[in-house]
């Protein structure tokens, strides 16, 4: 399956909808108007209960997150096959280099799980089976292969390294700090402070790992974040439709910081 970049999720729209949804559902902010800025930064102008804010979205991409999304894919394939009673033998899900893995709960993700399940079902009575490519792009490939008829497992092989909690938070801190510094510099350079003084920085967790505890702990070490009015973390995909932009997924999230006490988690 080739990755069609024309079908890629618009991270900015997903992030700003997550922010609006959180404020509406959890902080009773009913009057929210969003306008995309063509000549960014900021990415959006958003009016919340009559108060104007600029909103700047930035994607956080970590090796940790990539590993996590691959493990979630492996887990979902195994669970689906066990539920259908078609998993018989030892299978390897191989990630070579860093192919672009579809977003969780997206149509391409569901298709990928179904294709792997179809291979496992078709080879359940074989002792071994040739490797099948499930996804391939310029960055690498994802494949599945039956290794033996013993057991009933799907294992993951690829460019992964286990990280302990401190390393995860250290990596997130570094990415947060870099983004805070760069976004502040870009906004000040453009001179948008003459239009609006309050800006919301929105972090988009690119691979949807969604570990909010790690994000909250890592962000506490960041310097200079209070230049922004608020900082929001658009974390894992949610089992709900995107209310503002149908056709894209919804996301859960939380505020890592806000000058408004009532917005904080």
N, C-alpha and C positions, 0 to 999 in steps of 0.2 A: 504494500500500500504506500504510494507516494504521498508526501505531505503537501497539500495544496495551500500555499501561503495566502491565496485570495480568501480562504475560509478562516484565517486566523482570527482569534477573538480580539476585539478592540479593548485593550487593557484599560484605556482611559475611561471609556464609557462604563465598563464593568465596575471600575473603582469608584467613580462618582455616584453611580447608582447605589453601591453598597453604603457609601457615606449617607446619602439621602434616606435610604431605607432605615438605617440605624437611628438616625435622628427622628424620623417619623414614628417608628415602632417603639423605640426605647426611651426617647426623650420628649415625646409629644410635640415635636416641631411640625406643624401641619402645613404651613405656608413656605414651600421651598420651590424656587425657580432657578433653573440652570440654563446657562448660555455658553456654548463652546466659543472660545476665542480663536479666531483664525490666525492672528499674528501673535502666537504665544511666545514667551510666557506672559501670564499664567495660562494653563490649559483651559480653564473654565472661570466664568464669573457665576457665583451662586448667591442668591438672596435667601436668607433664612429668617423668617419672621420679621421681614422688613429690613434686616441688616445685611449689608453687602460684604462679600468675601471673594478673594481670589483663591482658586484652588489649583495646585500644581501636583501632578501625578508622576511618580517615578517608580520604575520596576526594580525589585530586589531579586537578583538571581544568585543562588548559592549552589555549590556542588552538593551540599547537604540537602538542599531542596530537590535537586535532580535525583539523587539517590533515593530520596523518600518517595518520589512519585513513581519510580521504577518498582520499588518494593510494594507500593499499593497496587500497581498493575498486576504484579505477580500474585499477590494475595487475592485479588478479585477473580483472576482466572482460576486459581485453585479452588476458591469457594464455590464459584459457579459450576465447575466440573464435579465437585463433590456433591453438590445439591442435585445434579442430574445423574449421579452415579455412573459417570463415564470415565473417571480418572483411574487408570490401571497402569502402574509402572512409574518409572522415574523420568521426568522431563526437565530439560534445561531451557530457561528463557534467557537468551544471550543478548547483551547490549554491547555492540562494538562501537567504540568512540562515543559520540554524544548526539544521536539522532534526536530530532524534535519529537518529544512524546506529546500526544494530544492532551488537552485539558480534561481533567476528571469530569465525568458526567456529560461530556460533549458527545455529539453524534459519532465523531471519529473514535473516541475512547470506547464507546459501546461496540462499534464495529470491530475494533481491534480485539476486544475481549471475545466477541463472538467468533472471530476468525481463529483465534487460538483454541477456543473450545471445540470448534469444528475439526481442527487438526487432531486434537487429543481424542475426540470421539472416534474419528476415522482410523486411528492407529491403536486403539485400546487393546486389540488382540495381537498386535505385533510385538516381537521381542525388542526390535529396534526400528527406527524409521529415519529417513533422510531429513536433514534440516530444512525448515521452511521459513522463508523471509516473510515477516509480517509487515514490516515497515522499512523503507529505505529512502534516505535523502542524501544531500551533499555532505552531511555531518557524520554519517555512519548508518548502521542498520540495527534492527531488532529482529531476532529470529527465535524459533522454537524447534526443539529436537527431542525425540524420544531416545533415551540412553539405554534403558533396560526395562524388563518386565517385572522387576522387583519393586515392592512398595507402592505408594500412591502419592507422589509429591510433584510439585513444580518448584524447581530451584532457580535462583537468579545468579547469573554470571556477568560480570562487566567491570567497568573502571571505577569500582567502589572502594571507599575506605571508611571504616567505622570511626565516628567522632564522638568523643565524650562531651558531656553537657557544657563544660567550660569552653571547649573549642567551638562548639556551635554558637554560643553566645558571643564569643570573641569575634567570630566571622561576621555575625549580624551587626555587632557594634561598629566594626570597621565600615561596613556597607552603609549603615545608617549615618555615621559621621560624615562620610564622603558625600552622601546625597544632601544632607543638611547644608554643608558648606557650599556645594555647587549650586544648589537651587537658590539659596540666599543671594549668592553672587550674581546669578543670572537675573533675578528679579530686581536687584538694586541697580545693575548695569542698564537695564531697560528703562528705569525711572518710573515704574508703575506705582511707586509709593505716593506720587502726586494724585493718583486716581483713587487708590484704596490703601488703607494702612493695615488691614487685616488679611492674612493669608493662611490658608490651610494646606499643609503638606500631606499628601496621601501616598502611602507606600503600598505597592501592589506586590504581593507574594507570588512571584512568577509561576512557581510550580505547585501552588496550592497546598503546601504542607500543613499550614494552619496551626502551628504550635504557638499560641498566643502567649503562653507563660515565658517561653524563650525570648520572644520579641519584647515583651514588657521588661524583663530583666535586663536585656541587652541595651534597651533604649535609655535606661536610667543612667548609663555611663556616658551618654552623648553630651557634648558641649555645644552651647549656642542654639539649642533647639527652641528656646523661648523667644527668639526673634519672630517665630511664627505664632499666630494666634492659637492654632491647634495642629496636632499631628495625628493622623488616622492610619490604621493598619487594616487594609483589605486582605483578609486572610483566605481561608479555605472556601471552596465553592459550596453553595447552600442548596438544599433540596427545595427550591422555590423558583418561580419564574422571575425574570428581570422585569420589574414593573415599569421602568422608564424606557428601556430599550429592548423590546421583545426580539427574540432571536439570539440574544446573548445570555449567558448564565447569570444567576444571582450569586452574591458572595456574602459571607459573614464578615464581621469586622469589629473593631473596638478602637477607642481613642487611647493613644499612648500618652497624650498630653493635651490639655486645653486650658485656656485662661478662663473659660466658663466652667465653673465647678459642676454645674448640672449636666454638662456633656460627658464628664469623665466616667469611666466604667467603675 
